[in-house]
Amino acid sequence: MRKQFITTACLIGLTAFTMKMTAASTNEQILQPKTFTLSAGTKINYLLFLPADYRSGSTNQWPLILFLHGAGERGSNVWKAVTHGPSKYIADHPDFPFILVVPQCPEKERWSNERLLGLLDEVTRNCQVDATRVYLTGLSMGGYGTWNLGTTYPEKFAAIAPMCGGGEAISVLLTSYDGRSAEIKSLPVWAFHGAKDPVVPIAESERMVKIMKDIGCKEVEFTVYPEAQHNCWTESYNNPKLYEWFLKHQRQPAK
């Protein structure tokens, strides 16, 4: 019996290891590791996915998704940044119609709006991006980053989808009062949270959803998974309706 138990445990471990290696191999096949250096000399490691029909020099333009990972994926190994998120969906859907940009936040740091906007400008300059269809999403720490970046610079994004994150209501109010009321009111939001989240309380998302509605945001959706804990992102990023929702939205560039 003991021998059988050990054999079974070894098989389970081998299967898990094989699945992990297969996932890593798949990511390396569909994502390109890149480095961008800001004018101040700060380097940003990121991963880039280009659609199967992307052709450099073509007149075609593609929508873009900027994905922000959680605190556990910070560091210097850029492949950690795709432990979760849309890249899992791409592996099973090779016809994914978006450019995907996945930056990695350095160890012990938080998402910086300045760095993210610098990276976004870099990719937009060098890739054939449809500037009217740039989308933002992230989970946990990246959910906070999504709320912060999206509500501080609503004119940059056609829609945002923060997951199990939160933010500061005052930042939303300040944006709505500083001459960009129309931009933030027209920013579509689809937030996600697990009702039993022990890491980031659901009240964090509830507060942000409420303030967006209070200022008159025209489209705010909030999906709550009644039995989910912190991981509400797997089901969300595996749902094709999320990507269909993104593509329904378009924002004209600020003049």
C-alpha positions as a printed Julia matrix, in Angstrom:
255×3 Matrix{Float64}:
   0.0    0.0     0.0
   2.84   2.4     0.93
   4.62   1.62   -2.35
   1.42   2.25   -4.31
   0.92   5.58   -2.47
   4.47   6.71   -3.25
   4.09   5.71   -6.91
   0.79   7.61   -7.18
   2.29  10.68   -5.49
   5.24  10.6    -7.89
   2.92  10.35  -10.87
   0.86  13.32   -9.62
   4.02  15.35   -9.07
   5.36  14.43  -12.51
   2.05  15.38  -14.13
   2.01  18.76  -12.37
   5.64  19.38  -13.37
   4.91  18.42  -16.99
   1.89  20.74  -17.08
   4.0   23.57  -15.67
   6.78  22.99  -18.21
   4.24  22.75  -21.05
   2.67  26.05  -20.0
   6.1   27.71  -19.84
   6.99  26.3   -23.26
   3.7   27.56  -24.7
   4.3   31.05  -23.29
   7.77  31.14  -24.82
   6.31  30.22  -28.2
   3.68  32.96  -28.27
   5.34  35.78  -26.29
   8.44  37.83  -27.06
  10.6   39.08  -24.14
  11.48  42.76  -24.51
  13.19  45.54  -22.57
  12.33  49.23  -22.72
  14.48  51.97  -21.19
  12.82  55.16  -20.03
  14.52  58.53  -20.53
  15.55  58.47  -16.85
  17.42  55.22  -17.48
  14.9   52.95  -15.77
  14.44  49.64  -17.58
  11.13  47.82  -17.93
  11.04  44.14  -18.81
   7.91  43.09  -20.64
   6.41  40.39  -22.83
   4.78  41.12  -26.17
   2.22  39.07  -28.09
   1.4   39.91  -31.71
  -1.67  38.44  -33.47
  -1.13  35.62  -35.94
  -2.04  37.85  -38.9
   0.11  40.77  -37.71
   2.37  41.95  -40.51
   4.98  44.63  -39.95
   4.62  47.41  -42.48
   0.97  46.6   -43.14
  -1.63  49.34  -43.02
  -3.71  47.22  -40.64
  -3.93  48.25  -37.0
  -4.71  46.04  -34.01
  -6.35  46.64  -30.63
  -4.05  46.39  -27.62
  -4.48  45.02  -24.09
  -2.12  46.17  -21.32
  -2.13  43.54  -18.55
  -0.84  44.19  -15.02
   0.09  41.18  -12.9
  -0.2   40.77   -9.12
   2.34  41.24   -6.31
   3.49  37.62   -6.42
   4.8   37.98   -9.96
   7.17  40.88   -9.27
  10.9   40.4    -9.83
  13.44  40.08  -12.63
  12.23  36.87  -14.31
   9.81  38.32  -16.82
   8.11  34.96  -17.42
   6.61  35.15  -13.92
   4.45  38.0   -15.23
   2.32  35.55  -17.21
   1.69  33.1   -14.37
  -1.91  34.28  -14.65
  -3.83  36.42  -17.1
  -4.83  36.58  -20.76
  -1.81  34.6   -22.01
  -3.51  31.45  -20.7
  -6.47  32.2   -22.95
  -4.23  32.86  -25.95
  -2.65  29.42  -25.63
  -6.04  27.86  -26.44
  -7.14  30.61  -28.83
  -4.35  31.26  -31.35
  -6.65  33.61  -33.27
  -6.55  36.11  -30.35
  -7.04  39.45  -32.15
  -5.19  41.74  -29.72
  -1.64  42.89  -29.23
  -0.91  41.94  -25.61
   1.64  43.85  -23.51
   2.68  42.35  -20.17
   5.19  44.44  -18.17
   6.85  43.13  -15.03
   6.96  45.21  -11.88
  10.34  45.05  -10.06
  10.63  43.3    -6.69
   9.22  45.28   -3.72
   7.81  48.0    -6.0
   4.31  48.94   -7.1
   2.92  49.87  -10.48
   4.08  53.29  -11.64
   1.74  55.27  -13.91
   4.71  57.12  -15.41
   6.51  53.92  -16.36
   3.4   52.26  -17.71
   2.51  55.24  -19.89
   6.1   55.37  -21.17
   5.93  51.71  -22.12
   2.52  52.15  -23.73
   3.82  55.05  -25.83
   6.84  52.96  -26.86
   4.75  50.01  -28.03
   2.27  52.3   -29.79
   5.13  53.98  -31.69
   6.75  50.73  -32.76
   3.76  48.47  -33.35
   0.68  48.92  -35.47
  -1.66  49.79  -32.62
  -5.19  51.09  -33.08
  -5.0   54.04  -30.68
  -8.8   54.12  -30.37
  -8.86  50.56  -28.98
  -6.37  50.38  -26.12
  -7.62  48.38  -23.12
  -6.34  47.96  -19.56
  -6.77  45.09  -17.12
  -5.0   43.59  -14.13
  -5.43  41.43  -11.05
  -4.86  42.01   -7.33
  -1.97  44.53   -7.16
  -2.55  44.86  -10.91
  -6.23  45.47  -10.18
  -5.2   48.42   -8.03
  -2.87  49.51  -10.81
  -5.71  49.29  -13.31
  -8.02  51.43  -11.21
  -5.27  53.97  -10.61
  -3.94  54.27  -14.17
  -7.36  54.02  -15.79
  -9.09  56.64  -13.65
  -6.1   59.0   -13.64
  -5.71  58.86  -17.44
  -9.15  57.81  -18.72
  -8.49  59.45  -22.1
  -5.84  56.79  -22.81
  -8.17  53.78  -22.66
 -11.25  52.54  -24.47
 -12.23  50.34  -21.49
 -10.76  48.88  -18.28
 -11.32  45.61  -16.41
  -9.86  45.59  -12.85
  -9.97  42.29  -10.97
  -9.93  41.88   -7.16
  -8.4   45.33   -6.76
  -9.32  48.73   -5.42
  -8.27  52.34   -5.39
  -8.73  55.82   -4.04
 -12.11  57.45   -4.56
 -10.45  60.87   -4.31
  -8.43  60.2    -7.47
 -11.65  59.6    -9.39
 -13.15  62.82   -8.03
 -10.04  64.83   -8.86
 -10.01  63.56  -12.43
 -13.67  64.42  -12.84
 -13.05  67.94  -11.48
  -9.88  68.85  -13.4
 -11.44  69.34  -16.8
 -11.65  65.66  -17.79
 -15.14  64.95  -16.52
 -16.3   63.85  -19.98
 -13.36  61.44  -20.34
 -13.86  59.63  -17.03
 -17.64  59.52  -17.36
 -17.25  57.82  -20.74
 -14.73  55.23  -19.49
 -16.37  51.78  -19.58
 -15.55  49.67  -16.53
 -16.09  45.97  -15.88
 -14.88  45.03  -12.39
 -14.58  41.51  -10.97
 -14.26  40.24   -7.39
 -14.75  37.1    -5.32
 -17.29  37.55   -2.53
 -15.13  35.51   -0.12
 -11.8   37.13   -0.97
  -9.63  37.05    2.19
  -6.76  39.03    0.64
  -8.48  42.03   -0.94
 -11.92  42.56    0.62
 -14.76  42.92   -1.86
 -15.46  46.32   -0.29
 -12.41  47.61   -2.22
 -14.11  46.99   -5.57
 -17.5   48.05   -4.24
 -16.12  51.46   -3.24
 -14.64  52.09   -6.68
 -17.75  50.91   -8.52
 -19.88  53.19   -6.36
 -17.76  56.3    -6.94
 -17.73  55.69  -10.69
 -21.51  55.47  -10.66
 -21.77  58.51   -8.39
 -19.81  60.73  -10.8
 -22.07  59.63  -13.65
 -19.95  57.04  -15.43
 -22.1   55.77  -18.27
 -21.1   52.1   -18.16
 -20.06  50.28  -15.01
 -20.43  46.52  -14.74
 -19.58  44.55  -11.61
 -19.32  40.76  -11.57
 -19.19  39.09   -8.16
 -18.43  35.39   -7.86
 -20.37  34.31   -4.73
 -18.1   31.42   -3.76
 -14.77  32.7    -5.1
 -11.91  33.79   -2.86
  -8.93  35.81   -4.15
  -8.65  34.03   -7.47
 -11.5   35.52   -9.46
  -9.25  36.03  -12.46
  -9.03  32.52  -13.9
 -12.71  32.36  -14.76
 -12.72  35.99  -15.87
  -9.77  35.73  -18.27
 -11.03  32.4   -19.62
 -14.35  34.01  -20.54
 -14.48  35.03  -24.24
 -17.18  37.56  -23.34
 -14.51  39.73  -21.69
 -12.62  40.12  -24.96
 -15.84  40.61  -26.92
 -16.76  43.35  -24.42
 -13.43  45.07  -24.93
 -13.88  45.13  -28.7
 -17.28  46.78  -28.39
 -15.59  49.91  -27.08
 -13.59  52.55  -28.87
 -12.22  55.91  -27.75
 -11.11  58.69  -30.0
  -7.6   59.96  -29.16
  -7.42  63.19  -27.18
  -6.74  66.19  -29.4
